[in-house]
Amino acid sequence: MEKIRCGWCEKDDLYRTYHDEEWGRPVYDDQTIFEFLVLESFQAGLSWYTILSKRDNFRKAFDGFDYKKISVYQDEKIEELMNDSGIIRNKLKILATVNNARRFLDVQKEFGSFSDYIWGFIGGTPIDHMPKNLADIPSVTDLSDALSKDLKNRGFKFMGSTVVYAHMQATGMVNDHLENCFIRW
């Protein structure tokens, strides 16, 4: 019997694997949360497929998404990243990643972990929208607006409501798997 998936992921095996193994599964690990924050911020204005296809390159270029290392990047490393054709070479997004690593560490100091901070917005339990079709899935919500605003107030960059909502979907803060998707939890 063929598996029924959310329609957006049927482009190819890269998308299907991401959908089947990661998308929408709750993530509480700060390292993984930061990775998705970086990837989602680079997605702004681009397709998720573009970012996903370059994910391994991003991982190498950004020291395995080690936010402690990224937080101390200097001009030489920024220039190295600007010359790396394996990633999106957008200087504002690269600088935002360094800035966001620093802000990430600030949030950890305040809340004990970034996970505690971000999951606190939903009381630690994923929100299940139970969408019947792709048209039922929002691109922003009041909650993503509030989280985006708070992140921006804390100095984060490239964290608009659409980026934040995509992050919430990717890390399982919201379950937007379609009702007939075999992944439903």
C-alpha positions, 0 to 999 in steps of 0.5 A: 500500500502506498503511503499518503503524504502531504502534497507539498513533499512529493517533488522528489526523494529529498523532500519525501525523506525530509517530510517523513523523517523530520518535518513536524516532529517536535524538536527540543534540542537547542542545537537542532533548533538553532540549525532550523533557525539558520536554515529558515532565515536563509529561506526568506525570499527563497524556496525551502527546496533550495535551502534543503538541497544545500543543507549539507553545505550549510552544515560544513560552512557554519561549523555544524551549526555550532552557535557558540563558534558562530557567535565569535565569527570575525570578518575573515570567516564572513568573507570565507562564507561570502565566497562559498558557492555551496551556500546562499551568499547573502551577506545580510543573512550571513551577518544575521546568522552571527548576530542570531547566534549571539542572541541565542546564547543570550536567550539560553542564559535567561531561560536555561535553554532556547528550547524552554524559551521557544516552547514556552510560547505554546506551553510545551505542547504542539498545536495541532491544526488538523488541516484537511488540505494545503489551503488550510495551512496558514503561512502566519498566525497570531502566535508566529506574529507574537514570537517574531516580535519577541525575537526581534525585540531580543535583537534577532534578524530575519525572523519575520512571522512567515519565517517563524511560522515555518520554523514552528512547523519544521520543529513540530511546535505546530502539526500541519501534516494533513489529516490523511498523511501517514505521519499524523501523530 
